[in-house]
Amino acid sequence: MALNWVGTPSITCQVSSQGYPYGLAAVSFQFTPTVTHTVEVLVDGFPDGIGKQRWTGGTTANANTFIPADGKSHTIRLVDDGTSGTPAAESIQVTVSGESCGKVLSYEVTAEATHPVTKQKYIDVTVTHTGSSSLRFQGGVQAYSSSDPSSRQWTGLLAPGESEIVQVVIPANGLLHVLKGFMQKEGDSSGFTSALWHVVRAFNPPPDPAENATEFFPGETVIITSSPAATPLATDGSEWVMLELRERAPIGQTPNPWTLVGTEGGLVPPRQDGTWVSSIETSSEAFPIGSKWDVRSRRFRAFKPSEEHIEYFDMINPDNVPPPPPPAKPVITSPASGYRHTSTVILVPISGTGTPGSTIGFKLDVIQTSLELPWDLPMPCTVDADGNWTTHISRESSYLGDTTIAYSARAKRNGLYSEWSDPVNIVWPRDK
């Protein structure tokens, strides 16, 4: 920056007309810019509140600011904003101290804590009447940032030797804040800046991962699939995915508990290629407009979970959204109708095609049996993005004769049902 200090900055203690010190020091310095600059004065990295000033090149300029008489060194920095044709962020700085000035009230930051959930900072400032005046004073503390300032926190009236703690809350907005001190004489409603200038950086929250949440309207089907980049699951039964849901709590509140969710009841088996897919049916009662949701998936192997992965969706108003068509009637492609299961395999695959993202449910009709039993239905499943689905049915058996059962599938998506598929007959032989 083309600025040169002229001599040493002068420090003048600030005293009231009644003779008591404010606890401030006015700092005055001269410099000679070689070109015109528009600059901002920063004290310890925070704007001093005087505002930007424009100084003409080749002319010696006077600048003034204030520092607290707190016995500490403070850095005064002039920063060019680049609006006068000069490079932005060029600067010069000097370090000065106001420790030679007296003060009626002293301010000391005595404690600082961060809330574990909200990440707000709680800063305690002890205000003490030093006894340099016999009058009683109130001490105030206020936090300033580039957004709105906080409310000013006052002590009660302090007599010489008395102290009181005030607490200031710094929101977790990532901004730079400065705590300023104020003093007010008993019977006087005017507040004067006093001996506190404490700069603190607020907690910088990470980017909100739910900011780009997928939007659905009540009644739509939420489809969850494995990532194309994910390592496929083992298909020998040793790996599966646990799928859970919770309503998103507002920032700063305790998160809601997770609950199992999905077509398969929360435990999603892999498909033959190691990928997986599931779905969540929504409704206006369970997923009202404006609600926000988190979906967590974890991979389990030998009952040990992987790191969690969370996706987000929000429920929006469906106004002006055309109603979706019902899903197409699914087709059972395997096994073929009339298949006779003679293997000892307990879980028999059943697969087919349908509308991507739809949930496949089943019904059965007993065609021929020698024994009435509560026959099992195939497990529900979700149609993948390619229009394919697969699930399984537990092997049936009877000691009295063959049993023939007709299985039909029906798709559901966005609250709408398809027609039932053409049935497929499976013969379950008599156990010998």
Phi, psi and omega in degrees: 000133184278061177234146178227128175294144175246103180076194182260136178303140178264147182239127180237123180287141182263123183232142180285168179295340179267002172094359178267143183283141178283340186086023179236153174235127174277128180251123180238133179216158178243149176207161182237104177283140177281335174226169181288135180229146166249118189233160173240140180265124177247135173249115184057034176089358181242137180305137186281357177091352180286330181102170181288147181229148182246126182238135187276138180297142178083358182243132178291127184246153176251137177227146181225146172207185182227148172228155179285149175273071185249008179076010182245156176279142179229141181262125176256126185230135175257125184239125178284134180266359175081005184276352180256022179085009179255160181298134179289154175075000171293147185202163167226158181211161177215150179250128181228167180224141178253027187291344181280350181274143175279173179202148175279316180247134173253149183234130180223124175286114188251346180201147176213128181223151179244129179294132185293336182257305184282339183066013172293147176259133178251116185245122177266131177239122177270121180255126184233134173280117186283343182089006179286355172219146179278351181285159176265144183224153166260143175249138180236151177227135180218140179261134179238146173213190177287348173262197183294144178288159176283171175288149182280129180259123184251147168279176167282183177292126182252130173269165179310130178090349182273151180228157175205147180259133171243150182241135179242137181256127178256117181293155181276069183246006177076002185272160172277133181237154172231135174267123178252145177261148178225156177222149182216122182285147179305129180086358181243124183276354181277137177252135182245144176300139185229197196277058173214129173209093186239116183266133181219141176265126178289159176301132181263103184293144177293162178304141180289112182293342181269005184298326181252041180298145175290144184251135176227160171249153183307133183104340177284158176263127177269122183255130179240127181230161175290151179289140177300336181274353184284149174292130181302149175287152172292141184255016180266011180092357183274347181229145175205176181241134173262127182246127184226157184225145170211150174282133185290126178277150175303150179303132180097348178259159180296130180299149176286157179287156177275145174229148179296145184208161175117165182305321185270010181081015176104345178247104189259119177279158178283156170278181186297332180267007178088355175275172179214158180208144176210179182207160178233124176274125180257164176209163180292336179281312184276333182230071185293159178303134180095346179285154184231138191226149175243137176242125181247133174239139176223138181270131180244134173225124184054038177067016177251126186277153172275183171297147181281152172232129185240133171242165190226144171214150181238148178264129184239168179288128182276009181306138177067013175260121182297142180296140181285156176283158176292157179291156179289155177297125181287165178233130173272115184261340181207135000283166178288152180299136183095000180301134179248119186271104180255356181282162175270003178300131184279318180261112185262122180293144172221130188218170181181199180232162180182186179288125180307136178087350180278155178265133181258123174243170189223158168223165179221155173228127179279114183275317183211129178202154175255002183208129178276119179226161174283083184296146183275147173268152172300151178295137174299157180207177182238139179284132182281180185295339179270001179087018181247151175218154176208145177209201181211163176227143179286138180300131178264158179207157176213145179268356187251349180160174179295151176233130177247125182235134177263124180252134176234150181242149176222140181261148175225132175206139180054034178079003182248144182252149172272179169287160174289144179288166171296139184287153174240125181270132175238131179261123177255110186291161175293136175289140181257000000 
